[in-house]
Amino acid sequence: MQSKESMPPKRGFDLALPLKVIVAAALAIIVSLTLAQVVFRYFFDSPLLWSDELSRLMVVWMTFIGAAVVCWQGKHLSVDVFAVLLPEKVSKVLRIFNQLLAIGFLGVMTWKSFRVVKFENFQDMSILPLPAGTVRLAATIGGILMIIAILARLFASRRFRDTQPDNNEHSMM
């Protein structure tokens, strides 16, 4: 039996779990569609015309939802060459500044993507019976999720931050 000191700290409920499940399911569907496409094309000489378009659509959605998960976990790639040399308080201010800068960028991206989605919804995709804006909608939804994730990390309680550490204490994002 382990002593309390040697036991790993308890982790709280992972609020990004539903998004992780969606990303994992999307990846599994993409792999399955690609394998099915190969089988149907080379063994049955009857390609699935819609599988390529659906796979590309799912890759875009998986990317933006996965980016929201990474924002929630605070594990975006960052260059911290100078941040590690700064005092802890200055480094913390720099991290907050970078998170606010990211929120600003994501806000502009999300706002502009609304207009693109509305414009593209007048067209349909090539094969799938979906509006063309479905592809760009991933940026809109992903941007909103990333903003929510960054704000949640900024305003989370100290207890939460202790159970959900950044990948790097001096991370820029």
C-alpha positions as CSV (number, residue, x, y, z in Angstrom):
1,M,0.0,0.0,0.0
2,Q,1.4,3.4,-0.9
3,S,1.6,6.2,1.5
4,K,-0.4,9.4,0.8
5,E,2.8,11.3,0.0
6,S,3.9,8.9,-2.7
7,M,0.5,8.6,-4.4
8,P,-0.1,10.7,-7.5
9,P,-2.4,13.7,-7.0
10,K,-6.0,13.2,-7.9
11,R,-7.1,14.6,-11.1
12,G,-10.5,16.4,-11.4
13,F,-12.9,15.7,-14.2
14,D,-11.4,16.5,-17.5
15,L,-13.8,19.1,-19.1
16,A,-12.2,18.5,-22.5
17,L,-13.1,14.8,-22.4
18,P,-16.2,15.1,-24.7
19,L,-14.0,17.0,-27.3
20,K,-11.3,14.3,-27.0
21,V,-13.9,11.7,-27.7
22,I,-15.1,13.6,-30.8
23,V,-11.5,14.0,-32.1
24,A,-10.8,10.3,-31.5
25,A,-14.0,9.2,-33.2
26,A,-13.2,11.5,-36.2
27,L,-9.8,10.0,-36.5
28,A,-11.2,6.5,-36.4
29,I,-13.8,7.4,-39.0
30,I,-11.2,8.9,-41.3
31,V,-9.0,5.8,-41.1
32,S,-12.0,3.6,-41.7
33,L,-13.1,5.6,-44.7
34,T,-9.6,5.6,-46.2
35,L,-9.4,1.8,-45.8
36,A,-12.8,1.3,-47.3
37,Q,-12.0,3.6,-50.2
38,V,-8.9,1.5,-51.0
39,V,-10.9,-1.8,-50.7
40,F,-13.7,-0.6,-52.9
41,R,-11.5,1.0,-55.5
42,Y,-8.9,-1.8,-56.0
43,F,-10.9,-4.9,-55.1
44,F,-14.4,-4.0,-56.4
45,D,-13.4,-1.4,-59.0
46,S,-16.1,0.8,-57.6
47,P,-14.7,3.8,-55.7
48,L,-16.7,5.5,-53.0
49,L,-17.0,9.0,-54.4
50,W,-18.1,10.6,-51.2
51,S,-15.4,9.2,-48.9
52,D,-12.6,11.5,-49.9
53,E,-14.7,14.6,-49.4
54,L,-16.0,13.4,-46.1
55,S,-12.5,12.5,-44.9
56,R,-11.2,16.0,-45.8
57,L,-14.2,17.6,-44.0
58,M,-13.5,15.5,-40.9
59,V,-9.8,16.4,-40.9
60,V,-10.7,20.1,-40.8
61,W,-13.2,19.6,-38.0
62,M,-10.8,17.3,-36.1
63,T,-8.0,19.9,-36.4
64,F,-10.1,22.8,-34.9
65,I,-11.7,20.8,-32.2
66,G,-8.3,19.3,-31.3
67,A,-6.9,22.8,-31.1
68,A,-9.5,23.6,-28.5
69,V,-8.5,20.6,-26.5
70,V,-4.9,21.7,-26.6
71,C,-5.9,25.2,-25.5
72,W,-7.8,23.7,-22.6
73,Q,-4.7,21.7,-21.6
74,G,-2.3,24.6,-22.0
75,K,-0.1,22.5,-24.2
76,H,0.3,24.5,-27.4
77,L,3.8,24.7,-28.7
78,S,5.7,27.7,-27.6
79,V,9.1,29.3,-27.7
80,D,10.2,30.0,-24.2
81,V,13.8,30.8,-24.7
82,F,13.5,34.2,-23.1
83,A,10.6,33.5,-20.8
84,V,12.6,31.0,-18.7
85,L,15.2,33.7,-18.1
86,L,12.6,36.1,-16.7
87,P,11.6,36.3,-13.0
88,E,8.5,34.3,-12.2
89,K,6.1,37.3,-11.9
90,V,7.2,38.8,-15.2
91,S,6.9,35.4,-16.9
92,K,3.4,35.1,-15.5
93,V,2.4,38.5,-16.8
94,L,3.9,37.6,-20.2
95,R,1.9,34.3,-20.3
96,I,-1.3,36.3,-19.5
97,F,-0.4,38.8,-22.2
98,N,0.1,36.1,-24.7
99,Q,-3.2,34.4,-23.8
100,L,-5.0,37.7,-24.2
101,L,-3.3,38.2,-27.6
102,A,-4.4,34.7,-28.6
103,I,-8.0,35.5,-27.6
104,G,-7.8,38.7,-29.7
105,F,-6.6,36.8,-32.7
106,L,-9.2,34.1,-32.3
107,G,-11.9,36.7,-31.8
108,V,-11.1,38.3,-35.2
109,M,-10.7,34.9,-36.9
110,T,-14.1,33.7,-35.5
111,W,-15.9,37.0,-36.3
112,K,-14.6,36.9,-39.9
113,S,-15.3,33.2,-40.3
114,F,-19.0,33.9,-39.6
115,R,-19.1,36.1,-42.8
116,V,-17.3,33.4,-44.9
117,V,-19.7,30.7,-43.6
118,K,-22.8,32.8,-44.5
119,F,-21.4,33.5,-48.0
120,E,-20.4,29.9,-48.7
121,N,-23.7,28.5,-47.5
122,F,-25.2,29.6,-50.9
123,Q,-23.2,26.8,-52.5
124,D,-23.2,23.0,-52.0
125,M,-20.2,20.8,-51.6
126,S,-19.2,18.8,-54.7
127,I,-20.6,15.4,-53.7
128,L,-21.9,15.5,-50.2
129,P,-25.4,17.1,-49.7
130,L,-24.0,19.7,-47.4
131,P,-23.5,23.5,-47.8
132,A,-19.9,24.5,-48.6
133,G,-19.9,26.6,-45.5
134,T,-19.7,23.4,-43.4
135,V,-16.0,23.3,-43.9
136,R,-15.5,26.9,-42.8
137,L,-17.9,26.4,-39.9
138,A,-15.2,24.3,-38.2
139,A,-13.0,27.5,-37.8
140,T,-16.0,29.3,-36.3
141,I,-16.9,26.6,-33.8
142,G,-13.2,25.8,-33.1
143,G,-12.4,29.5,-32.5
144,I,-15.2,29.8,-30.0
145,L,-14.1,26.7,-28.2
146,M,-10.5,27.9,-28.1
147,I,-11.6,31.3,-26.7
148,I,-13.7,29.5,-24.0
149,A,-10.8,27.2,-23.2
150,I,-8.2,30.0,-22.8
151,L,-10.6,32.1,-20.7
152,A,-11.3,29.1,-18.5
153,R,-7.6,28.6,-18.0
154,L,-7.1,32.3,-17.2
155,F,-9.9,32.5,-14.7
156,A,-9.7,29.0,-13.2
157,S,-9.2,28.6,-9.5
158,R,-5.7,27.9,-8.2
159,R,-6.9,24.4,-7.2
160,F,-7.8,23.7,-10.9
161,R,-4.5,25.0,-12.2
162,D,-2.6,22.8,-9.7
163,T,-4.4,19.7,-11.1
164,Q,-4.2,20.6,-14.7
165,P,-0.6,21.9,-15.2
166,D,0.7,23.5,-18.4
167,N,3.0,21.4,-20.4
168,N,5.8,23.8,-19.6
169,E,5.6,26.2,-16.7
170,H,6.9,29.0,-18.8
171,S,4.6,28.3,-21.7
172,M,3.7,31.3,-23.9
173,M,0.2,30.1,-24.6
